[in-house]
Amino acid sequence: MIVKNIFEGVVNDNMHATFLKFGRGKYEHRYMIEGKKQPKKWAIKTNAEYSNFLVRQCLEKINRNIDIKGVIISTSDLREEIEFDIKKVSNFQGVRKNIIETNVEPSQILELMDKHPKIFFALSFSGDDFVLKIKPKAPKSGKPGKDSEKPVVDFCSLKTEDQNIVDELFFGFKDFKEISIDHIINVTNIVYPDNLDELKPTEVREFSKRKGIIKRISNVDGTEKITEADFVI
């Protein structure tokens, strides 16, 4: 999980691909998440930035075909690569929405996620110990600057009995009944590759790293805690 990796000093290619969307500036209300402990399970809500993580974590728990619906959003045409049924494909200003409503083997989607880390997967499905619901639409592209209102956290909804997922999402906190976490990402500099003069403009963007600070604002059972971590991604 990206935020957990940053605080633990881990960097990988998927994180870099995700952070390419950030330019210099301060981005508020990022990676927002809320959780409530219920008698036999957890009720978790997040914003859109957790979609791919939740889809992957839940798919990896299943070893049989499942009914799944939602959208896979990309800028490239995936029809030749997707091996399962596509109900419909819409294209608006170069953004393709592949509408999915089918029975599929989880590995087929996981392989697509591995091959295309920048693609957005907003998929809803259930397993023996969870129900995942994600709004079937593209997330809003945020811009730096202070937002006038704190957004509602309701893009993704997960009800789960899996304590491992809970521990991953709410890392650093144990034994709580209700929790909400918000983040501020402050990109202070762009670190360009050493061979800048040899690269095309698209390659410069692809290989440049984002440097900055992420602030984690947590409210756990009414107690607020703020932590920070540096990153170069």
C-alpha positions in Angstrom: 0.0 0.0 0.0 1.5 3.3 -1.2 1.1 5.4 2.0 2.4 2.5 4.2 5.4 2.1 1.9 6.3 5.8 2.1 6.3 5.7 5.9 8.4 2.5 5.8 10.9 3.9 3.2 9.9 1.5 0.5 9.8 2.7 -3.2 8.7 0.6 -6.2 7.7 1.1 -9.8 4.0 1.1 -9.1 4.4 3.9 -6.6 6.4 6.0 -9.2 3.7 5.4 -11.8 1.0 6.6 -9.4 2.9 9.7 -8.4 3.5 10.9 -12.0 0.2 12.8 -11.8 1.6 15.1 -9.1 3.4 18.3 -10.0 4.9 20.8 -7.6 2.4 21.9 -5.0 0.3 20.8 -2.0 -2.4 18.3 -2.5 -4.9 18.1 0.4 -7.4 15.3 1.3 -5.5 12.5 -0.3 -5.7 8.8 0.5 -8.7 9.4 2.8 -10.0 6.4 4.7 -12.5 5.6 7.4 -13.1 2.5 9.4 -15.6 1.2 12.0 -15.4 -2.0 13.9 -18.6 -4.0 13.9 -19.5 -7.2 15.9 -18.1 -9.6 13.3 -16.5 -7.5 10.6 -15.0 -4.1 9.6 -16.8 -1.5 7.6 -14.3 0.6 5.6 -14.8 3.5 3.3 -12.1 5.2 1.2 -11.7 7.7 -1.6 -10.8 6.6 -5.2 -7.1 6.4 -4.6 -7.5 3.1 -2.8 -9.5 1.4 -5.6 -6.7 -0.6 -7.3 -5.2 -1.7 -3.9 -8.6 -2.9 -2.7 -9.4 -4.7 -5.9 -6.0 -6.5 -5.9 -6.2 -7.5 -2.2 -9.7 -8.9 -2.6 -9.0 -10.7 -5.9 -5.9 -12.4 -4.4 -8.2 -14.0 -1.8 -10.3 -15.9 -4.4 -9.4 -19.1 -6.1 -12.5 -19.6 -8.2 -14.4 -17.7 -10.9 -16.5 -14.7 -9.6 -19.2 -12.4 -10.8 -17.8 -8.9 -11.2 -19.0 -5.6 -12.5 -17.7 -2.1 -12.8 -15.4 -0.2 -15.1 -11.8 -0.4 -16.2 -10.6 3.1 -17.3 -7.6 3.7 -19.5 -6.2 6.0 -22.2 -5.3 3.0 -24.5 -7.5 0.5 -26.3 -7.5 -2.7 -24.2 -10.0 -4.7 -26.2 -7.3 -6.9 -27.8 -5.8 -7.6 -24.3 -8.8 -8.2 -22.2 -9.7 -11.9 -22.3 -13.0 -11.6 -20.6 -16.3 -10.2 -21.8 -16.7 -6.4 -22.1 -20.2 -5.2 -22.0 -19.5 -1.8 -23.6 -16.7 0.6 -24.3 -17.2 4.4 -24.3 -14.6 6.9 -25.4 -14.6 10.6 -24.3 -11.6 12.8 -25.1 -9.3 9.9 -25.2 -10.4 8.3 -22.0 -11.9 4.8 -22.5 -14.4 3.3 -20.1 -14.6 -0.5 -20.4 -17.8 -1.5 -18.7 -17.6 -5.0 -17.2 -20.4 -7.2 -16.0 -19.3 -10.8 -16.3 -18.0 -14.0 -14.6 -14.3 -14.1 -14.6 -11.2 -15.8 -13.3 -9.4 -13.4 -10.8 -6.0 -14.1 -12.4 -7.1 -12.5 -15.7 -7.7 -9.2 -14.0 -4.6 -9.4 -11.8 -2.5 -10.0 -14.9 -4.0 -6.9 -16.5 -3.2 -4.9 -13.4 0.4 -6.1 -13.4 0.8 -5.2 -17.0 -0.9 -1.8 -16.8 -0.2 -0.2 -13.3 -1.6 3.2 -14.5 -5.0 1.9 -15.4 -7.9 2.5 -13.0 -9.9 -0.5 -11.8 -13.3 0.4 -10.3 -14.8 -3.1 -9.8 -17.3 -4.5 -7.4 -17.5 -8.2 -6.3 -17.7 -10.3 -3.2 -16.0 -13.3 -1.6 -16.5 -15.6 1.4 -15.5 -13.0 4.0 -15.8 -9.6 2.2 -18.0 -7.4 0.0 -16.3 -4.7 -2.1 -18.3 -2.0 -3.8 -16.6 0.8 -5.9 -18.4 3.5 -7.8 -18.2 2.7 -11.6 -16.7 6.0 -12.7 -13.4 7.8 -13.2 -12.0 9.6 -10.2 -11.7 13.3 -10.3 -8.2 14.6 -11.2 -7.1 16.7 -8.2 -5.1 19.9 -8.5 -2.7 21.4 -6.0 -4.1 24.0 -3.6 -6.4 24.1 -0.6 -9.8 22.5 -1.2 -12.8 24.6 0.1 -14.6 21.6 1.5 -13.4 18.2 2.8 -14.8 15.6 0.4 -17.1 12.8 1.5 -15.3 9.5 1.8 -17.6 7.1 -0.1 -16.0 6.1 -3.4 -15.0 2.6 -2.2 -16.8 0.5 0.4 -15.4 -2.7 1.9 -17.0 -4.9 4.5 -14.5 -7.5 5.6 -13.5 -10.0 8.3 -9.9 -10.0 7.2 -7.7 -8.5 9.9 -4.7 -8.5 7.6 -6.3 -6.0 5.2 -7.4 -3.8 8.2 -3.8 -3.8 9.6 -2.4 -2.9 6.2 -4.9 0.0 5.6 -4.6 1.4 9.2 -1.0 0.6 9.8 0.4 1.8 13.1 -2.9 1.5 14.9 -4.3 -1.4 16.9 -7.4 -2.0 19.1 -9.7 0.8 18.0 -13.4 1.1 17.3 -13.5 4.0 14.9 -10.8 5.7 12.8 -10.4 8.2 10.0 -7.2 9.2 8.3 -6.5 12.1 5.9 -3.3 13.0 4.1 -1.6 16.1 2.7 1.0 15.5 -0.1 3.4 18.3 -0.6 5.6 17.9 -3.7 8.5 20.4 -3.1 10.7 19.5 -6.1 11.0 17.5 -9.3 14.1 15.4 -9.5 15.1 15.1 -13.2 17.2 12.2 -14.5 20.9 12.7 -15.1 20.7 12.2 -18.8 18.0 14.8 -19.3 19.4 16.2 -22.6 19.2 12.7 -24.2 15.5 12.2 -23.4 12.3 13.0 -25.2 9.7 15.2 -23.3 7.5 12.2 -22.6 10.6 10.3 -21.3 11.5 13.2 -19.0 8.1 13.1 -17.4 8.2 9.3 -17.2 11.6 9.1 -15.4 11.5 12.2 -13.2 10.9 11.7 -9.5 8.7 13.6 -7.1 10.3 14.8 -3.9 8.4 16.0 -0.9 6.6 15.4 2.4 3.4 13.5 3.2 1.5 14.4 6.4 -0.8 11.8 7.9 -3.7 13.2 10.0 -5.3 10.4 12.0 -8.3 10.5 14.3 -8.6 7.3 16.4 -11.5 7.0 18.8 -11.6 10.8 19.1 -7.8 11.3 19.5 -5.9 13.1 16.8 -2.3 12.2 15.8 -0.2 13.8 13.1 2.9 12.2 11.6 5.1 13.0 8.6 7.4 11.2 6.2 9.8 12.4 3.4 9.6 10.8 0.0 11.5 10.7 -3.3 9.4 8.7 -5.7 
